[in-house]
Amino acid sequence: MAYGFELYDNNENLILDSSTPVKTFNVYEQGLTVTLQPNNLSGNTYDYTVPGLTSQADLDANYVFIRRDAGGFSLFGSSSSHSITYQSTNTVRFQYTGNCTTLFGAIRACTAFDAKTQIFDVIILGKDLS
């Protein structure tokens, strides 16, 4: 240990070590609303800017998108989610993923009625936002 303070419990388990760097936990945005159309219609992607993003691995390790909504409902049947992938430096892409089905589960062509809105909180771990 180069510097700092260590505290152990009665069983000699380390419970506090001030020499270990602490990762920041930054709430970048709350209530980000993303509405996407099915893949066969225009408007099926949305690019979103987040600071400090450098790669898909960085996105996986340091960015958390917490889905806050309960999901949508389609009378005609549809299962969808918004995939979130690295697009370019400081940019992620939300994309509509899923299928549209009849009431009996058969795949059908999607329509504008199958658009899905999802709400996210965006958390950034261990990043300097300045």
Buried (B, 14 or more C-beta within 10 A) or exposed (E): EEEEEEEEEEEEEEEEEEEEEEEEEBEBEEEBEBBBBBBEBEEBBBEBEBEBBEEEEBBEEBBBBEEEEEEEEBEEBBEBBBBBEBBEEEEBBBBBBBBBBEEEEEEBEBBEEBBBEBBBBBBBEEBEEE
